[in-house]
Amino acid sequence: MKRTVGFLQIPINRIIGLIIMDVMAVLVASFGALFIRFEFRFSAIPQEYIAGYDRILPWTMAVTVLCNLIWRLYKSVWRYASATELINIVFSSVCAAVGQILLCYFLRVEMPKSYYVLYWFFLSGLLCCIRFGYRLLRVINSKRTSLFGGKSKINVMIIGAGAAASMIMREIESSPYINLRVKCIIDDKQGSKGQLFRGIPIVGDREQIPRAVSEFGIDEIIFAIPSAGNSVRKEILDICKETGCKLRTIPGTYQLINGEVSVSKLREVEIEDLLGRDPIRINTEEIMDYVSGKTVLVTGGGGSIGSELCRQIAAHRPKQLIILDIYENNAYDIQQELVRKYPKLNLEVLIASVRNTKRMDQIFEEYKPDIVYHAAAHKHVPLMETSPNEAVKNNVLGTWKVVQAADKWKVKRFVMISTDKAVNPTNIMGATKRICEMIVQTYNNHSATEFVAVRFGNVLGSNGSVIPLFKKQIAAGGPVTVTDPNIIRYFMTIPEAVSLVLQAGAYAKGGEIFVLDMGEPVKIVDLAKNLIKLSGYKVGEDIEIEFTGLRPGEKLYEERLMAEEGMQKTANKMISIGKPIKFDEDKFMMQLENLKAYVENEPADIREWVKEIVPTYVPKED
C-alpha cells in the first residue's frame, strides 16, 4: 500500500523525492552563484569562499527545506499548479535567501555581496523548474498526442473569454482523461478578435459562430458566460443550435464564485435556456419566516410539483414535513432524496388517498399540520376526458375531504394548487379544478383556516408535459407530434413555479386566488423545433414534425383570469390576485352534495352536472 502523509494524503515517496531535488537545487544554486560571480573560473574562487561554502551548505539545505515546508511546497498538486503556487515559490526562496544571509552573519562566514542575489535567483529558478517541469511535460505530451496520434479528440468552441472559460480550458489542458480540444473562442468584447486566450484564438463575436464551426470543424460548443442574462443567453444559443453541434453550458454564476466550474459540472443546454426569460426572483426571507418551525403537509408530495414543494420546504427548516401520496414509488423516491440531502429533517412519508375521509381525519388528528399544500390531483387533460368520473372523484371530492379535515383540525393555512385551465374550462380537468377553487373560497368564508388557491400554467419537465414526450420521440427517431401549428402555452420551470407558490402562500390572508405571471406564451411547434435542433438534428430532414389535431378538451390558448375576476398586484410583480367571483354558497354546497351522490353511481353524463356548478364550462365537443 502506498504510504501517505498530511491532510491532503500526498504520497510520502513524492515528498521525499521533492526534498532530495530541493537539496540538490541548493547545492547547484550555491555553487553556481560563486562560479558565475568569479567569471566561470573555478580556479579564481578564493579559498576562504570555498571554505565558507562548505561550512554553511548543510545549514542552507536545512533552512531551504524548512521554508518550503512553511510555504506548503510539499502539499501542492503540481500537475495543476497555478499562479498561487508560483507566488509561494517566490516567497519561500526569498525566505531561504534571507535565512542564508543570517546564517553567514551568525557563523561569521564571509561571502561576496553579489553571491546572495545570484543565489536567490538560481534557487527560485530551480524550484520553479522542479515543480512546473512536470506540468510542462504533461502539456507538451498532450499537444504531441493530439497532433500526431492517440485517441481522437472532440473539437470544441468556447463562448466567452472570462474566468469560467479559463477554468474549463485549464482543466482540459491538464487532464489526460478529458477527450476535448479547444479550437477557437467566441467573445463579444470590442477589440478582442484576433487575440489569443490561453493560446487559443478569439475568432470574433457571436455572428462568427456559424463560420467558425465550419472552418474549425467544431463538434461541440460550450457556453461559458455564467453572468449572461437570459435574453443574451437565448440570442447566442439560438445561433448555436442552428449549427448542429452538441451544446453544453456551465450551470450558473454561483458555481464560478465557489470555484466549482469544471468540465464535469457542464450540463447540456435544455429547452429552458431558450425561453429568453430572466429567472424569477423571490423573497426567501418571507418564505423562511412563513415555513420555518411549522408542521407542513404536502398532498401529492411524490408528483412533479409536490416533490419540488417538498424539496424547497425542506430547505427552509420546517418543524416537520409530511409527504402524502397514493403512489408509493414516487413517495419513496422523494423520501430517499430528502433523507440524503437533509439528514436532520423531521420527515414523515404516508401512503394514503385523499378520497378516504376517515384516513384524512386520522392524519390531521395525529400530525396537526400548520400548513397544507394540496397538490394531489388528476391533471392529464385527454385522459380525464375519457374518465370524467375519476376526475370528479379525485379532484373535487378529494379536495373537499382534505379541506374538511383542515377546517376541523384548525390548520392555519391551506394552499391549493390550481391551473389556468380552470378559467373558462373546455375540459373536465379544468372544470373540476374550478370547483376546487369554489370549495376553497366557500370554506374560507366560514372557517378559521385561511384557504387560498394558486393558479398557474404548464410546467416544463413535469409529468405529462410535452418536453419529456418530445425527447422520447426524438430518441426514437421521430416523428415529433404537435396537436396544432398555432397552439400556444405559458411555460415556467418547476422550481420557479413552486417558489412562487411558496411566496404566494406567505402573502395569503384567506380567500385569494393567486395568479402567477408566466411571461410570454410560447408556440408548442417552436418548442418542438428547438428541441430537435438541440438534439443535433435538422427539422424536416432528420426528424419530422407531424400535426395530429387538437385533443379532446384542448384549447389553442389558455387564459389566466375570467373577465369578472380583475387583477390586483402583490409585492412580487410575478404574483397577482384574482378578485373572487361571488356565487350562492348554499346552492353550491347542495350541488356539491348531489354531485358526490351522483358520481358514486358511475353516471355516463357527469359533464351535465359539472356544467350546472361551473356555468363557464363549455365542453370542447359542444
Secondary structure as UniProt FT lines:
FT   STRAND          4..5
FT   TURN            6..9
FT   STRAND          10..11
FT   HELIX           12..37
FT   TURN            38..40
FT   HELIX           42..44
FT   HELIX           47..70
FT   TURN            71..75
FT   HELIX           78..80
FT   HELIX           83..106
FT   TURN            107..108
FT   HELIX           113..148
FT   STRAND          154..159
FT   HELIX           163..174
FT   TURN            176..177
FT   STRAND          180..186
FT   TURN            190..191
FT   TURN            193..194
FT   STRAND          196..197
FT   TURN            198..199
FT   STRAND          200..204
FT   HELIX           206..208
FT   HELIX           209..216
FT   STRAND          220..223
FT   TURN            226..227
FT   HELIX           230..241
FT   TURN            242..244
FT   STRAND          246..249
FT   HELIX           253..257
FT   TURN            258..259
FT   HELIX           263..265
FT   STRAND          267..268
FT   HELIX           271..274
FT   HELIX           284..291
FT   TURN            292..293
FT   STRAND          295..299
FT   TURN            300..302
FT   HELIX           304..314
FT   TURN            315..316
FT   STRAND          320..325
FT   HELIX           328..341
FT   TURN            343..344
FT   STRAND          347..351
FT   TURN            354..355
FT   HELIX           357..367
FT   STRAND          371..374
FT   HELIX           381..386
FT   HELIX           388..391
FT   HELIX           392..397
FT   HELIX           398..408
FT   TURN            409..410
FT   STRAND          413..419
FT   HELIX           420..422
FT   HELIX           428..444
FT   TURN            445..446
FT   STRAND          450..456
FT   STRAND          458..460
FT   TURN            463..464
FT   HELIX           466..475
FT   TURN            476..477
FT   STRAND          480..482
FT   TURN            485..486
FT   STRAND          488..489
FT   STRAND          491..493
FT   HELIX           494..507
FT   STRAND          513..516
FT   STRAND          522..523
FT   HELIX           524..534
FT   TURN            535..536
FT   TURN            540..542
FT   STRAND          545..547
FT   TURN            552..553
FT   TURN            563..565
FT   STRAND          568..569
FT   TURN            573..574
FT   STRAND          575..578
FT   HELIX           585..599
FT   TURN            600..601
FT   HELIX           606..613
FT   TURN            615..616
FT   TURN            620..621
//
